Amino acid sequence: MKPERGTISIHFVQEALRCVQGRGLAMDGFLQRAGIPSAFVSEPLSRVSPAQFGALWRDIARELDDEFFGLDSHPARQGTYVLMCHSVLDAHTLGHALKRIFRFMRLVLDDMHGSLEVEGEQAVLQLHDRQGPQRLFAYATFLIMVYGLACWLTGRRLQLTEGAFRCPEPDASPEYRVLFCEQLEFDAPQTRLCLRAVDLQLPIVQNASTLKSFFKDVPDNFLVKYRNPKSLAARIRRRLREQPPGQWPDLAVLCTELHFTEATLRRRLKEEGHSYQSLKDDLRRDMAITRLQDSRRSIEDIAIDLGFAEPAAFYRAFRKWTGAKPSDYRMGRV
């Protein structure tokens, strides 16, 4: 079976490389080792695979000896994240683990620290910055480290209800909505992510024996909307990949195959932060990008492959997914 494949905006590559350039290091070697063509860096519509970005991330952390990439005045030396993960494995609940994570991060970093607050039905992950507003990439890196770990600890993609960042909205803000959630505010007075307060009671399902395999995919598994291979969403993705998109089952047929009622399937997917339609849209988008970059087939043929009745419908959907035309992804190969 083909492995799951998502795509990551070149924006995140550019932001990571700013950390390298800030130290006076040439970026070409980092790109070459990660297998990312240097021409992609200047093309805003380029996308790379999670494996490529993960390789770049780890290489920069090694070279700088800083797992926070120079984004804080105090470096997070290599091994910091491993120690933090070990420190929360015996936590009883997600809420307990998050409080430990934030205490640990406060010991490591000087300029930023987090806190956990409960406001009615929402659990709020707040980020405090001593130096004033920071780069969005700094906030996002801190939060994705915490959020990705929280998802893994509970064995599910935790549903984020809203978020806010204490910095201006970038051109690449749609990528951050994919990464976190649709409801994001910028130029906010406080950086925060909100999830359901009830989820703080979720048990920790991981242990030391599963930690090693977790690290093989960090940060790759964070950057394509954390996917638990044992989740219902991953099970459905694998099912969809068995057939061409034009033959994908409707919700009623899928429920029959999986022995769920429609209400139960919707509820289970919502708990993992998805809907059946969002799963199909995300999978079609990544399949489209892969075909556009890796083959010479016409856009019309690709549209038919993906189950669209006419090319115009594919063009509309693709622009909605990526903000660009399908032809913009003929630039090169990821």
C-alpha positions as CSV (number, residue, x, y, z in Angstrom):
1,M,0.0,0.0,0.0
2,K,1.3,3.5,-0.9
3,P,2.3,5.6,2.2
4,E,0.3,8.6,3.1
5,R,1.6,11.7,1.3
6,G,0.8,15.3,2.1
7,T,2.4,18.5,1.0
8,I,3.9,21.5,2.8
9,S,4.1,25.0,1.5
10,I,7.5,26.5,0.6
11,H,6.7,29.3,3.0
12,F,7.8,27.0,5.9
13,V,11.0,26.2,4.1
14,Q,11.7,29.9,3.6
15,E,11.0,30.6,7.3
16,A,13.3,27.8,8.4
17,L,16.0,29.1,6.2
18,R,15.8,32.6,7.6
19,C,17.1,31.0,10.8
20,V,20.1,29.6,8.9
21,Q,20.8,32.9,7.2
22,G,20.5,34.8,10.4
23,R,23.5,32.8,11.6
24,G,25.5,33.7,8.5
25,L,25.3,30.1,7.1
26,A,24.8,29.3,3.4
27,M,21.4,27.6,2.7
28,D,22.5,25.6,-0.3
29,G,23.9,22.7,1.7
30,F,20.8,22.4,3.8
31,L,18.6,22.3,0.7
32,Q,20.7,19.8,-1.0
33,R,20.8,17.4,2.0
34,A,17.0,17.7,2.2
35,G,16.5,17.1,-1.5
36,I,14.8,20.4,-2.1
37,P,15.6,22.1,-5.4
38,S,17.0,25.6,-4.7
39,A,14.8,27.1,-7.4
40,F,11.7,26.2,-5.3
41,V,12.7,28.7,-2.6
42,S,11.9,31.7,-4.8
43,E,8.7,30.2,-6.1
44,P,5.9,31.0,-3.6
45,L,3.6,28.3,-4.9
46,S,6.1,25.5,-4.5
47,R,5.4,22.7,-2.1
48,V,7.6,20.0,-0.6
49,S,6.9,16.6,1.0
50,P,6.8,16.2,4.8
51,A,9.9,14.0,4.6
52,Q,11.8,16.7,2.8
53,F,10.8,19.4,5.3
54,G,11.5,17.0,8.2
55,A,15.0,16.4,6.9
56,L,15.6,20.1,6.6
57,W,14.2,20.7,10.1
58,R,16.4,18.1,11.7
59,D,19.5,19.2,9.8
60,I,19.1,22.8,10.9
61,A,18.6,21.7,14.5
62,R,21.8,19.7,14.4
63,E,23.8,22.4,12.8
64,L,22.7,25.1,15.2
65,D,22.5,22.8,18.2
66,D,19.2,24.4,18.8
67,E,15.8,22.7,18.4
68,F,14.1,26.1,18.5
69,F,16.2,27.3,15.5
70,G,17.6,30.5,17.1
71,L,14.0,31.8,17.6
72,D,14.7,32.4,21.3
73,S,17.7,34.1,23.0
74,H,18.4,30.8,24.8
75,P,19.0,27.8,22.6
76,A,17.1,24.6,23.1
77,R,20.0,22.2,22.8
78,Q,19.7,18.9,21.0
79,G,17.9,16.4,23.1
80,T,15.6,18.9,24.7
81,Y,12.5,17.7,23.0
82,V,13.3,14.0,23.9
83,L,13.7,14.9,27.5
84,M,10.4,16.8,27.5
85,C,8.6,13.9,26.0
86,H,10.0,11.5,28.6
87,S,8.9,13.9,31.3
88,V,5.2,13.6,30.4
89,L,4.8,9.9,29.7
90,D,3.6,9.1,33.2
91,A,1.1,12.0,33.2
92,H,-2.4,10.7,33.9
93,T,-4.4,13.1,31.6
94,L,-3.8,15.5,28.8
95,G,-4.3,18.4,31.1
96,H,-1.7,17.1,33.5
97,A,0.7,16.6,30.6
98,L,0.2,20.1,29.1
99,K,1.0,21.7,32.4
100,R,4.2,19.7,32.6
101,I,5.1,20.6,29.0
102,F,4.7,24.3,29.7
103,R,6.8,24.1,32.9
104,F,9.5,22.3,31.0
105,M,9.5,24.9,28.1
106,R,9.7,27.7,30.6
107,L,12.9,26.2,32.1
108,V,14.4,26.0,28.6
109,L,13.5,29.2,26.8
110,D,13.9,32.8,28.0
111,D,11.7,34.8,25.7
112,M,8.5,32.7,25.4
113,H,6.5,30.5,27.7
114,G,3.1,29.0,27.7
115,S,0.2,28.5,30.1
116,L,-3.0,26.5,30.2
117,E,-6.2,28.1,31.1
118,V,-9.8,26.9,31.1
119,E,-12.5,29.3,29.9
120,G,-15.9,27.7,30.1
121,E,-15.9,24.9,27.5
122,Q,-12.6,25.9,26.1
123,A,-9.0,24.9,27.1
124,V,-6.7,27.8,26.1
125,L,-3.0,27.3,25.3
126,Q,-1.7,30.8,25.8
127,L,1.8,31.9,24.6
128,H,3.5,34.8,26.4
129,D,6.4,36.6,24.9
130,R,8.8,38.7,26.9
131,Q,10.3,40.6,24.0
132,G,7.1,41.8,22.4
133,P,5.5,40.5,19.2
134,Q,7.6,37.8,17.5
135,R,7.7,36.2,14.0
136,L,4.7,34.1,13.3
137,F,7.1,31.2,12.6
138,A,8.3,31.4,16.2
139,Y,4.8,31.2,17.6
140,A,3.8,28.5,15.3
141,T,7.0,26.4,16.0
142,F,6.4,26.6,19.7
143,L,2.7,25.7,19.4
144,I,3.1,22.9,16.9
145,M,5.7,21.3,19.2
146,V,3.2,21.4,22.0
147,Y,0.1,20.5,20.0
148,G,1.8,17.7,18.0
149,L,3.0,16.1,21.2
150,A,-0.4,16.4,22.8
151,C,-2.0,14.7,19.8
152,W,0.5,11.9,19.9
153,L,0.1,11.4,23.7
154,T,-3.6,11.0,23.3
155,G,-3.5,9.0,20.1
156,R,-5.8,11.4,18.2
157,R,-5.8,14.7,16.3
158,L,-7.2,17.0,18.9
159,Q,-9.8,19.4,17.6
160,L,-8.8,23.0,17.7
161,T,-11.7,25.4,17.8
162,E,-9.9,28.8,17.3
163,G,-6.6,30.5,17.5
164,A,-4.9,33.9,17.5
165,F,-1.4,35.3,16.9
166,R,0.2,38.5,18.2
167,C,1.6,39.4,14.8
168,P,0.4,40.6,11.4
169,E,-1.3,38.2,9.0
170,P,1.1,36.9,6.4
171,D,0.3,36.1,2.7
172,A,0.7,32.4,3.7
173,S,-2.1,32.6,6.4
174,P,-4.1,29.8,4.6
175,E,-1.2,27.5,5.4
176,Y,-1.5,28.2,9.1
177,R,-5.3,27.6,8.9
178,V,-4.5,24.2,7.4
179,L,-1.9,23.5,10.1
180,F,-4.1,24.6,13.0
181,C,-7.7,25.5,12.3
182,E,-9.9,27.7,10.1
183,Q,-10.7,30.2,12.9
184,L,-7.5,32.2,13.2
185,E,-7.1,35.8,14.2
186,F,-4.0,38.0,13.6
187,D,-2.7,41.2,15.2
188,A,-4.4,39.8,18.4
189,P,-3.4,41.0,21.9
190,Q,-2.4,37.4,22.9
191,T,-1.2,34.3,21.0
192,R,-3.4,31.3,21.8
193,L,-4.9,28.1,20.6
194,C,-8.2,26.8,21.9
195,L,-9.3,23.2,22.2
196,R,-12.2,21.6,24.0
197,A,-11.9,21.6,27.8
198,V,-13.4,18.1,28.0
199,D,-10.3,16.9,26.1
200,L,-8.1,17.7,29.0
201,Q,-9.4,14.6,30.7
202,L,-8.2,12.3,27.9
203,P,-5.9,9.6,29.1
204,I,-2.2,9.4,28.0
205,V,-2.0,6.3,25.8
206,Q,1.7,6.3,24.9
207,N,4.7,4.9,26.7
208,A,8.5,4.6,26.5
209,S,8.3,1.8,24.0
210,T,6.3,3.8,21.5
211,L,8.4,7.0,21.9
212,K,11.2,5.7,19.6
213,S,8.9,5.2,16.7
214,F,7.3,8.6,17.4
215,F,10.6,10.4,16.9
216,K,11.2,8.8,13.5
217,D,8.4,10.9,12.2
218,V,9.0,14.2,14.0
219,P,8.3,16.8,12.7
220,D,6.9,15.2,9.6
221,N,3.7,14.0,11.3
222,F,3.1,17.4,12.8
223,L,3.1,19.3,9.5
224,V,0.3,17.5,7.6
225,K,-2.3,18.0,10.3
226,Y,-1.1,15.3,12.7
227,R,-2.3,11.9,11.5
228,N,-2.5,8.9,13.8
229,P,-2.1,5.8,11.7
230,K,-4.6,4.0,14.0
231,S,-7.2,6.7,13.8
232,L,-10.5,6.4,12.0
233,A,-9.4,9.2,9.6
234,A,-6.3,7.3,8.6
235,R,-8.4,4.2,8.1
236,I,-10.7,6.0,5.8
237,R,-7.8,7.6,3.9
238,R,-6.4,4.1,3.3
239,R,-9.8,2.9,2.1
240,L,-10.1,5.8,-0.3
241,R,-6.7,5.2,-1.8
242,E,-7.8,1.7,-2.8
243,Q,-10.0,3.3,-5.6
244,P,-9.9,6.1,-8.0
245,P,-11.6,9.3,-6.6
246,G,-14.5,8.9,-9.1
247,Q,-15.4,5.6,-7.4
248,W,-15.1,6.8,-3.8
249,P,-18.2,5.7,-1.8
250,D,-20.7,8.2,-0.5
251,L,-21.1,8.5,3.3
252,A,-24.0,6.0,3.5
253,V,-22.0,3.3,1.7
254,L,-18.9,4.0,3.7
255,C,-20.8,3.7,6.9
256,T,-22.1,0.3,5.8
257,E,-18.6,-0.9,5.0
258,L,-17.2,0.3,8.3
259,H,-20.3,-0.9,10.3
260,F,-21.1,2.6,11.7
261,T,-24.2,4.6,11.7
262,E,-23.9,8.0,9.9
263,A,-24.2,9.9,13.2
264,T,-21.5,7.8,14.8
265,L,-19.1,8.2,11.9
266,R,-19.6,12.0,11.9
267,R,-19.1,12.2,15.6
268,R,-16.0,10.0,15.6
269,L,-14.4,12.1,12.7
270,K,-15.4,15.3,14.4
271,E,-13.6,14.1,17.6
272,E,-10.4,13.7,15.4
273,G,-10.9,17.1,13.9
274,H,-12.2,16.0,10.5
275,S,-15.3,15.5,8.4
276,Y,-15.7,13.0,5.5
277,Q,-15.7,15.9,3.0
278,S,-12.6,17.4,4.4
279,L,-10.8,14.1,4.2
280,K,-11.8,13.7,0.5
281,D,-10.8,17.3,-0.3
282,D,-7.4,17.1,1.4
283,L,-6.7,13.8,-0.3
284,R,-7.7,15.0,-3.7
285,R,-5.6,18.2,-3.3
286,D,-2.5,16.2,-2.5
287,M,-3.1,13.7,-5.3
288,A,-3.6,16.6,-7.7
289,I,-0.3,18.3,-6.7
290,T,1.6,15.0,-6.9
291,R,0.3,14.3,-10.4
292,L,0.9,17.8,-11.6
293,Q,4.5,17.7,-10.4
294,D,5.4,14.1,-11.1
295,S,3.8,13.5,-14.5
296,R,3.4,15.1,-17.9
297,R,-0.3,14.2,-18.2
298,S,-2.6,16.9,-19.2
299,I,-4.5,18.8,-16.6
300,E,-7.7,17.6,-18.2
301,D,-6.7,14.0,-17.8
302,I,-5.7,14.6,-14.2
303,A,-9.1,16.2,-13.5
304,I,-10.8,13.1,-14.9
305,D,-8.5,10.9,-12.8
306,L,-9.6,12.8,-9.7
307,G,-13.3,12.3,-10.4
308,F,-14.2,15.7,-11.8
309,A,-16.9,15.7,-14.5
310,E,-15.2,18.7,-16.3
311,P,-11.9,20.5,-16.1
312,A,-13.6,23.8,-15.0
313,A,-14.8,22.1,-11.8
314,F,-11.3,20.9,-11.1
315,Y,-9.9,24.4,-11.7
316,R,-12.4,25.9,-9.2
317,A,-11.7,23.2,-6.6
318,F,-7.9,23.5,-7.0
319,R,-8.0,27.3,-6.6
320,K,-10.1,26.9,-3.4
321,W,-7.6,24.3,-2.0
322,T,-4.4,26.1,-2.9
323,G,-5.2,29.7,-4.0
324,A,-3.5,28.9,-7.3
325,K,-4.1,27.4,-10.8
326,P,-3.2,23.8,-11.5
327,S,-0.7,25.0,-14.1
328,D,1.3,26.8,-11.4
329,Y,2.3,23.4,-10.1
330,R,4.0,22.5,-13.4
331,M,7.0,24.5,-12.2
332,G,9.2,21.5,-11.2
333,R,9.2,18.3,-9.3
334,V,9.1,18.0,-5.5
